[in-house]
Amino acid sequence: MAQSGDGVQPPEGLRERKRRETATRIKEAGIRLFIEKGYAATTLDDIAAAADISRRTFFYYYKSKDDILLTMQAGMGDILAAALKDEPQDSRPLEAVRNAAVKMTAPIPADEMLVLDRLMRSSEAVQARKVATYVQHEGRLLAALREKWPEPERETALRLVAMLSIGAVRLSLDAFSREEGKRPLVELVREAFAALESEI
């Protein structure tokens, strides 16, 4: 959404609000059906009917039912980048990203995360696309790191921090799935970054 000249977000228009509400309704209907019926058994027609829209309208908001699941992690890079801005300027980049990752994952309910993880892993196509999104998250995090530490001589180090940090979050999510949510995701994130920091 565009900002006004003083950096303040303008009020959301009626059309934008209705579009956002419809997209949310479709997503919630899809997730509910995936949980009730299973991902493979849920059709686009099922989702459209549950969201009270036509099948054609569905495609104005999502390209496929895969996209509904992928929206659940689509903003990870942006959330990390936003949290990074609050970290002290004199902190080490890896330490700052670790703190940002902890802030990002701490509020996530374990049971909700486990359900969504199982849904994503039930589809090979979703899994493949999920892996591809990690590169996008890495790019968004790198842009935020460059903004905070713009010195050209730090470019290689910041690239490594972005790559390793997204890798640490990814391993945390894998461990969370493997352990079936027995430990909070935030604990696994702290553990992954501690292991990383001990080796560099």
N, C-alpha and C positions, 0 to 999 in steps of 0.2 A: 504494500500500500504506500502511496506517495506521502511525503511529509511536506508540511508548510515550510516557509522560509526560515522560521525560527526553530525548526527541528521538531515541532510538536505534531503528533499524528492528528490529522483531521478526523472529524466524527465519521463513523462508519455509515455509509449510505444504505438505504433500504434494500437496494438490489444486492449489494455485497453481503449484507446481513442474512438475507434470505438464501443466497447461494451457500454461505458458510453453514447455515442451519441445515440445509438440505444435504450437503456433503457429510455433515456429522450424523444426520439421521440414517443415511445410507450405510456409513461405516458401522454405526452401532447395530443396525439390523443385520449386517453381514457377520460381524463378530458373534452376535447372539446365535445366529443360525449355524455358524461354523462350530460353535460349542455344542449346540443341541444335536445337530445332524452329522457333523463331521465335515471337514473342508471339501473333500472330493464329492460328497453327496449333495452339497449345496449348489444350486444352479443360480445363474444370473436372474432368471425369472423368479426364483424364490426370494432373492434379495430385493428385487424391484417391488414385488408384491408386499413384502414386509415393510418396506420403506414408503409404500403408497405412491410409487412413481411408475412410469412406463419403462420398459426395457430400453427404449431409445434414449430416454432422459438419463438413465444410468450412465451412458457413455459420454454425457456432457461433463461428468464428474470423475469417472474412473475408466481406465482403458480395459481393465479386467478385474476379476475378483482378487487376483494376486495383489493388485495395487492397494486394496483395502488393508491387507495384512502389512504390506510394506510401509504404509503411512505410520504404523505404530513405532517404527524406528527411523523414519525418514529425517526427523529433525535433530538427530543426535549430534551431528557436527555443529549445527547452529546453536544448540543449547550449550555445548561445551565452549564454543567461541564466546557466547554471551557471558557465561560464568567466568571465563578467563579475564574479562575486562575488569572484574572486581578484585583481582589479585594484585598484591603490591608490585610496583614497578621494579623494585630491587630484589625480587625473589628470582630463583633459578627457574628457567622455563619449564623443565620437567616437573619440578615441585609445584609450580603454579597450575599446570595441567592436571596433575594428580589431585590437587585440592578442588579444581573445577569438576573433575570426574566424580569425586566423592559427593559434592553438592548436587550433581545431576542425578545420581543413582539413589541417594539416601531416601527420598520421598516415595520411591516406587514400591507399591505393595507386592510382597513376594508371591502371593497366590495369583494375582492378576498377571504378573510377569511370567509365571510358570505356565499358565494357560496359553498365553500368547506365544510363548516359545514352542510349546508342543504343537500348536497350530501351524506355525511357520515350518517346523521340521517335518510336518506331515506331507508337505509338497516339495518335491525336488526342484520344481521350477521356481518356487518362492525362495528356497534355500540358495539357489544359484544367483538369483537377483539380489538377495540379501548380501551375499559375499561381495558382489560388485559395488554395493552402496558404500562399503567401507572405504573405497578409494575416494568417493565424493566427500565423506566425512573428514578424511585426512586432508583433502584440499581446503575445506572450510576452516579446519583448525589451523592449518598452515597460514592461511590468510590472516587469521586473528593473531597468530604469533608474530608475523611480519609487522603487523600494525603496532604491536606492543613493543617489539624489539626490532626497529627498522634498520639497524646497522648492516650494511651489505656483507661485511665479513662474517656475520652470524648465519647467513643463509643456509649453508650446508648443515650446521648444527640444528637449526630450527626444523629443517626438513626431516632430520632423523628423529627429533622429538615428536613431531606430528605422526610419523610412521610408527614409532615404538609405542606411543600413547594409545593410538587407535588399536594397535595390536594387543596392548594390555587390557583394554576394555573388551575386546573380542574374546580373549582368553577367559576373562571373568565371566562373560555370558556363557561360554562353553562349559565352564566349571559349574555354573549355576544349574545348567540343564543336566549335566552329568550327575550332580548330587541331588537332583530333583527338588531344588529349592530348600534344602536343609539349612543352609546358611544364607543370611541376607546378601543380596548382590553387592551392597556397599562394602561389606566385609571382604568379599572376593576381590573387589576393585583395589582396596587398600593392600591386600596381600600381593596382587599382581604387580602393582607399582613398587612395593617394597622389594620384591624379587628383582625387578628391573634395576632399581637404584643400587642394589647391593652388588651388581655386576658391572657397573660403569663408574 
